[in-house]
Amino acid sequence: MTTRAEALAAAGRVLAEARARRDALSPEDAARAAYVPGGRSVEELTAIIREQRRRARARQQAGLN
C-alpha cells in the first residue's frame, strides 16, 4: 500500500513535470492550452500568464524562490 508521503511525493513530481511543460510554452500557446469555452478569453489568459511569469522572475531575482 502507498503511504501518504509516497503519494504526496508522486503528486509533486507530476505537478513539477506539468509546470515544466507549461513553462516551456509561449504565453500565447499556454493560454490556448488552458482555454475552455465559457471561461476567460485567450487574450485574458495570456495577460494572466505574462503577469504570473513576471512575478515569478521578480521573486527569483530577489532570491525568494
MOPAC internal coordinates of N, CA, C and O (Angstrom, degrees):
PM7 1SCF
backbone

  N    0.0000 0     0.00 0     0.00 0    0    0    0
  C    1.4488 1     0.00 0     0.00 0    1    0    0
  C    1.5273 1   109.05 1     0.00 0    2    1    0
  O    1.2310 1   120.96 1   -38.78 1    3    2    1
  N    1.3279 1   115.77 1   141.22 1    3    2    1
  C    1.4656 1   122.11 1   179.87 1    5    3    2
  C    1.5228 1   109.85 1   -76.62 1    6    5    3
  O    1.2310 1   121.30 1   -46.35 1    7    6    5
  N    1.3231 1   115.13 1   133.65 1    7    6    5
  C    1.4656 1   118.94 1   177.10 1    9    7    6
  C    1.5275 1   109.35 1   -80.64 1   10    9    7
  O    1.2310 1   121.12 1   -15.70 1   11   10    9
  N    1.2972 1   115.46 1   164.30 1   11   10    9
  C    1.4636 1   121.19 1   177.33 1   13   11   10
  C    1.5210 1   109.74 1   -59.20 1   14   13   11
  O    1.2310 1   120.16 1   135.93 1   15   14   13
  N    1.3216 1   117.31 1   -44.07 1   15   14   13
  C    1.4688 1   121.53 1  -179.33 1   17   15   14
  C    1.5274 1   110.80 1   -61.76 1   18   17   15
  O    1.2310 1   120.37 1   138.96 1   19   18   17
  N    1.3248 1   116.89 1   -41.04 1   19   18   17
  C    1.4681 1   120.06 1   178.67 1   21   19   18
  C    1.5274 1   110.95 1   -65.79 1   22   21   19
  O    1.2310 1   120.45 1   138.72 1   23   22   21
  N    1.3210 1   116.75 1   -41.28 1   23   22   21
  C    1.4657 1   120.82 1   178.95 1   25   23   22
  C    1.5230 1   110.88 1   -63.87 1   26   25   23
  O    1.2310 1   120.45 1   137.42 1   27   26   25
  N    1.3304 1   116.74 1   -42.58 1   27   26   25
  C    1.4609 1   120.07 1   178.37 1   29   27   26
  C    1.5246 1   111.28 1   -65.06 1   30   29   27
  O    1.2310 1   120.22 1   139.60 1   31   30   29
  N    1.3092 1   117.18 1   -40.40 1   31   30   29
  C    1.4656 1   120.68 1   178.65 1   33   31   30
  C    1.5256 1   110.45 1   -63.90 1   34   33   31
  O    1.2310 1   120.38 1   138.06 1   35   34   33
  N    1.3290 1   116.88 1   -41.94 1   35   34   33
  C    1.4601 1   120.70 1   178.64 1   37   35   34
  C    1.5280 1   110.71 1   -64.76 1   38   37   35
  O    1.2310 1   120.33 1   137.52 1   39   38   37
  N    1.3193 1   116.98 1   -42.48 1   39   38   37
  C    1.4653 1   120.77 1   178.18 1   41   39   38
  C    1.5242 1   110.54 1   -62.96 1   42   41   39
  O    1.2310 1   120.43 1   140.28 1   43   42   41
  N    1.3119 1   116.79 1   -39.72 1   43   42   41
  C    1.4598 1   121.05 1   177.56 1   45   43   42
  C    1.5135 1   112.48 1   -61.57 1   46   45   43
  O    1.2310 1   120.83 1   139.71 1   47   46   45
  N    1.3341 1   116.01 1   -40.29 1   47   46   45
  C    1.4754 1   119.54 1   178.13 1   49   47   46
  C    1.5323 1   110.82 1   -64.99 1   50   49   47
  O    1.2310 1   120.49 1   136.60 1   51   50   49
  N    1.3289 1   116.66 1   -43.40 1   51   50   49
  C    1.4661 1   120.46 1   179.05 1   53   51   50
  C    1.5252 1   110.27 1   -61.42 1   54   53   51
  O    1.2310 1   120.54 1   135.02 1   55   54   53
  N    1.3249 1   116.58 1   -44.98 1   55   54   53
  C    1.4592 1   120.48 1   179.43 1   57   55   54
  C    1.5259 1   111.39 1   -62.71 1   58   57   55
  O    1.2310 1   120.17 1   136.32 1   59   58   57
  N    1.3160 1   117.28 1   -43.68 1   59   58   57
  C    1.4690 1   120.79 1   179.73 1   61   59   58
  C    1.5256 1   111.04 1   -62.75 1   62   61   59
  O    1.2310 1   120.30 1   138.58 1   63   62   61
  N    1.3243 1   117.04 1   -41.42 1   63   62   61
  C    1.4699 1   120.30 1   178.43 1   65   63   62
  C    1.5253 1   111.23 1   -65.14 1   66   65   63
  O    1.2310 1   120.45 1   138.10 1   67   66   65
  N    1.3275 1   116.75 1   -41.90 1   67   66   65
  C    1.4694 1   120.76 1   179.14 1   69   67   66
  C    1.5221 1   110.68 1   -64.39 1   70   69   67
  O    1.2310 1   120.40 1   137.42 1   71   70   69
  N    1.3288 1   116.85 1   -42.58 1   71   70   69
  C    1.4718 1   119.91 1   179.12 1   73   71   70
  C    1.5221 1   110.77 1   -64.83 1   74   73   71
  O    1.2310 1   119.79 1   141.24 1   75   74   73
  N    1.3281 1   118.01 1   -38.76 1   75   74   73
  C    1.4639 1   120.95 1   179.00 1   77   75   74
  C    1.5254 1   110.52 1   -63.66 1   78   77   75
  O    1.2310 1   120.36 1   138.21 1   79   78   77
  N    1.3335 1   116.92 1   -41.79 1   79   78   77
  C    1.4735 1   119.99 1   177.82 1   81   79   78
  C    1.5248 1   110.38 1   -64.59 1   82   81   79
  O    1.2310 1   120.41 1   135.87 1   83   82   81
  N    1.3292 1   116.81 1   -44.13 1   83   82   81
  C    1.4618 1   120.94 1   179.93 1   85   83   82
  C    1.5246 1   110.51 1   -63.53 1   86   85   83
  O    1.2310 1   120.25 1   135.54 1   87   86   85
  N    1.3128 1   117.13 1   -44.46 1   87   86   85
  C    1.4622 1   120.96 1  -176.50 1   89   87   86
  C    1.5193 1   112.67 1   -69.71 1   90   89   87
  O    1.2310 1   120.15 1   162.91 1   91   90   89
  N    1.3262 1   117.32 1   -17.09 1   91   90   89
  C    1.4606 1   120.79 1   176.94 1   93   91   90
  C    1.5268 1   111.01 1   -78.52 1   94   93   91
  O    1.2310 1   120.33 1   165.66 1   95   94   93
  N    1.3308 1   116.97 1   -14.34 1   95   94   93
  C    1.4570 1   121.50 1   179.91 1   97   95   94
  C    1.5258 1   110.57 1   -85.30 1   98   97   95
  O    1.2310 1   121.08 1   -25.21 1   99   98   97
  N    1.3187 1   115.53 1   154.79 1   99   98   97
  C    1.4628 1   119.23 1   171.23 1  101   99   98
  C    1.5233 1   107.75 1   -67.10 1  102  101   99
  O    1.2310 1   119.72 1   -20.24 1  103  102  101
  N    1.3381 1   118.14 1   159.76 1  103  102  101
  C    1.4653 1   119.20 1   176.92 1  105  103  102
  C    1.5306 1   112.84 1   -55.15 1  106  105  103
  O    1.2310 1   120.76 1   141.45 1  107  106  105
  N    1.3214 1   116.15 1   -38.55 1  107  106  105
  C    1.4628 1   120.45 1  -179.69 1  109  107  106
  C    1.5239 1   111.38 1   -66.48 1  110  109  107
  O    1.2310 1   120.33 1   134.86 1  111  110  109
  N    1.3385 1   116.97 1   -45.14 1  111  110  109
  C    1.4628 1   120.23 1   179.44 1  113  111  110
  C    1.5282 1   111.19 1   -66.67 1  114  113  111
  O    1.2310 1   120.34 1   142.21 1  115  114  113
  N    1.3239 1   116.96 1   -37.79 1  115  114  113
  C    1.4665 1   120.25 1   177.67 1  117  115  114
  C    1.5299 1   109.99 1   -65.16 1  118  117  115
  O    1.2310 1   120.43 1   141.39 1  119  118  117
  N    1.3309 1   116.78 1   -38.61 1  119  118  117
  C    1.4634 1   120.54 1   178.33 1  121  119  118
  C    1.5234 1   110.83 1   -65.76 1  122  121  119
  O    1.2310 1   120.29 1   137.14 1  123  122  121
  N    1.3224 1   117.05 1   -42.86 1  123  122  121
  C    1.4656 1   119.65 1   178.17 1  125  123  122
  C    1.5277 1   110.83 1   -62.67 1  126  125  123
  O    1.2310 1   120.31 1   142.23 1  127  126  125
  N    1.3246 1   117.02 1   -37.77 1  127  126  125
  C    1.4642 1   120.73 1   178.71 1  129  127  126
  C    1.5242 1   111.50 1   -68.56 1  130  129  127
  O    1.2310 1   120.24 1   149.52 1  131  130  129
  N    1.3304 1   117.14 1   -30.48 1  131  130  129
  C    1.4680 1   121.80 1  -177.51 1  133  131  130
  C    1.5246 1   112.64 1   -87.43 1  134  133  131
  O    1.2310 1   120.14 1   164.62 1  135  134  133
  N    1.3151 1   117.33 1   -15.38 1  135  134  133
  C    1.4596 1   121.22 1  -174.52 1  137  135  134
  C    1.5272 1   111.80 1   -63.90 1  138  137  135
  O    1.2310 1   121.34 1   -43.33 1  139  138  137
  N    1.3363 1   115.05 1   136.67 1  139  138  137
  C    1.4650 1   121.92 1   170.73 1  141  139  138
  C    1.5265 1   107.31 1  -131.18 1  142  141  139
  O    1.2310 1   119.93 1   -43.20 1  143  142  141
  N    1.3268 1   117.74 1   136.80 1  143  142  141
  C    1.4592 1   119.90 1   179.21 1  145  143  142
  C    1.5289 1   110.79 1   -55.60 1  146  145  143
  O    1.2310 1   121.39 1   -42.79 1  147  146  145
  N    1.3205 1   114.95 1   137.21 1  147  146  145
  C    1.4565 1   120.22 1  -179.34 1  149  147  146
  C    1.5180 1   113.45 1    88.35 1  150  149  147
  O    1.2310 1   120.54 1   170.64 1  151  150  149
  N    1.3293 1   116.56 1    -9.36 1  151  150  149
  C    1.4612 1   120.99 1   178.95 1  153  151  150
  C    1.5135 1   110.42 1   -96.62 1  154  153  151
  O    1.2310 1   121.42 1    22.12 1  155  154  153
  N    1.3075 1   114.89 1  -157.88 1  155  154  153
  C    1.4681 1   120.06 1   178.53 1  157  155  154
  C    1.5185 1   109.74 1   -65.17 1  158  157  155
  O    1.2310 1   121.14 1   -28.00 1  159  158  157
  N    1.3301 1   115.42 1   152.00 1  159  158  157
  C    1.4601 1   120.31 1   179.25 1  161  159  158
  C    1.5291 1   110.05 1   -71.72 1  162  161  159
  O    1.2310 1   121.17 1   -17.36 1  163  162  161
  N    1.3230 1   115.37 1   162.64 1  163  162  161
  C    1.4656 1   120.27 1   176.92 1  165  163  162
  C    1.5251 1   109.67 1   -59.82 1  166  165  163
  O    1.2310 1   120.33 1   142.65 1  167  166  165
  N    1.3215 1   116.97 1   -37.35 1  167  166  165
  C    1.4616 1   120.67 1   179.88 1  169  167  166
  C    1.5349 1   110.73 1   -64.54 1  170  169  167
  O    1.2310 1   120.60 1   136.86 1  171  170  169
  N    1.3346 1   116.45 1   -43.14 1  171  170  169
  C    1.4659 1   119.82 1   177.72 1  173  171  170
  C    1.5256 1   110.91 1   -63.73 1  174  173  171
  O    1.2310 1   120.76 1   135.89 1  175  174  173
  N    1.3182 1   116.16 1   -44.11 1  175  174  173
  C    1.4622 1   120.14 1   179.58 1  177  175  174
  C    1.5248 1   111.01 1   -62.91 1  178  177  175
  O    1.2310 1   120.50 1   140.22 1  179  178  177
  N    1.3194 1   116.64 1   -39.78 1  179  178  177
  C    1.4667 1   120.55 1   178.37 1  181  179  178
  C    1.5225 1   110.13 1   -60.02 1  182  181  179
  O    1.2310 1   120.28 1   134.85 1  183  182  181
  N    1.3239 1   117.06 1   -45.15 1  183  182  181
  C    1.4628 1   120.88 1   179.53 1  185  183  182
  C    1.5314 1   111.12 1   -63.06 1  186  185  183
  O    1.2310 1   120.19 1   138.42 1  187  186  185
  N    1.3225 1   117.25 1   -41.58 1  187  186  185
  C    1.4643 1   121.15 1   178.78 1  189  187  186
  C    1.5282 1   110.40 1   -63.23 1  190  189  187
  O    1.2310 1   120.50 1   134.87 1  191  190  189
  N    1.3171 1   116.66 1   -45.13 1  191  190  189
  C    1.4639 1   121.03 1  -179.37 1  193  191  190
  C    1.5288 1   110.52 1   -62.96 1  194  193  191
  O    1.2310 1   120.39 1   136.88 1  195  194  193
  N    1.3225 1   116.85 1   -43.12 1  195  194  193
  C    1.4716 1   119.61 1   178.08 1  197  195  194
  C    1.5241 1   111.09 1   -60.14 1  198  197  195
  O    1.2310 1   120.50 1   136.31 1  199  198  197
  N    1.3310 1   116.65 1   -43.69 1  199  198  197
  C    1.4597 1   120.42 1  -179.72 1  201  199  198
  C    1.5333 1   110.76 1   -66.16 1  202  201  199
  O    1.2310 1   119.92 1   138.33 1  203  202  201
  N    1.3187 1   117.76 1   -41.67 1  203  202  201
  C    1.4644 1   120.56 1   177.80 1  205  203  202
  C    1.5280 1   110.96 1   -61.26 1  206  205  203
  O    1.2310 1   120.65 1   138.33 1  207  206  205
  N    1.3168 1   116.37 1   -41.67 1  207  206  205
  C    1.4657 1   119.97 1   179.78 1  209  207  206
  C    1.5228 1   110.90 1   -68.92 1  210  209  207
  O    1.2310 1   120.16 1   142.29 1  211  210  209
  N    1.3291 1   117.30 1   -37.71 1  211  210  209
  C    1.4631 1   120.35 1   177.38 1  213  211  210
  C    1.5245 1   110.05 1   -61.46 1  214  213  211
  O    1.2310 1   120.68 1   134.77 1  215  214  213
  N    1.3340 1   116.31 1   -45.23 1  215  214  213
  C    1.4630 1   120.42 1   179.33 1  217  215  214
  C    1.5269 1   111.42 1   -64.55 1  218  217  215
  O    1.2310 1   120.43 1   139.70 1  219  218  217
  N    1.3140 1   116.79 1   -40.30 1  219  218  217
  C    1.4655 1   120.25 1   179.42 1  221  219  218
  C    1.5311 1   110.48 1   -63.15 1  222  221  219
  O    1.2310 1   120.16 1   138.03 1  223  222  221
  N    1.3479 1   117.29 1   -41.97 1  223  222  221
  C    1.4758 1   120.08 1   177.69 1  225  223  222
  C    1.5156 1   110.64 1   -63.40 1  226  225  223
  O    1.2310 1   120.12 1   138.49 1  227  226  225
  N    1.3373 1   117.37 1   -41.51 1  227  226  225
  C    1.4666 1   121.13 1   179.69 1  229  227  226
  C    1.5235 1   110.62 1   -62.97 1  230  229  227
  O    1.2310 1   120.04 1   137.07 1  231  230  229
  N    1.3409 1   117.54 1   -42.93 1  231  230  229
  C    1.4677 1   120.16 1   177.75 1  233  231  230
  C    1.5238 1   111.00 1   -63.46 1  234  233  231
  O    1.2310 1   121.06 1   138.66 1  235  234  233
  N    1.3183 1   115.57 1   -41.34 1  235  234  233
  C    1.4611 1   119.83 1  -179.74 1  237  235  234
  C    1.5243 1   110.57 1   -64.71 1  238  237  235
  O    1.2310 1   120.05 1   136.95 1  239  238  237
  N    1.3265 1   117.51 1   -43.05 1  239  238  237
  C    1.4576 1   121.39 1   179.90 1  241  239  238
  C    1.5225 1   111.29 1   -66.30 1  242  241  239
  O    1.2310 1   120.64 1   149.95 1  243  242  241
  N    1.3364 1   116.37 1   -30.05 1  243  242  241
  C    1.4664 1   120.63 1   179.02 1  245  243  242
  C    1.5359 1   111.40 1   -83.37 1  246  245  243
  O    1.2310 1   120.76 1   178.04 1  247  246  245
  N    1.3289 1   116.15 1    -1.96 1  247  246  245
  C    1.4634 1   120.06 1   179.60 1  249  247  246
  C    1.5115 1   113.37 1    75.60 1  250  249  247
  O    1.2310 1   120.16 1  -155.97 1  251  250  249
  N    1.3216 1   117.30 1    24.03 1  251  250  249
  C    1.4682 1   121.36 1  -177.70 1  253  251  250
  C    1.5214 1   112.84 1   -93.22 1  254  253  251
  O    1.2310 1   119.63 1   175.82 1  255  254  253
  N    1.3143 1   118.31 1    -4.18 1  255  254  253
  C    1.4719 1   120.79 1   179.96 1  257  255  254
  C    1.4871 1   110.99 1  -104.73 1  258  257  255
  O    1.2310 1   120.10 1   180.00 1  259  258  257

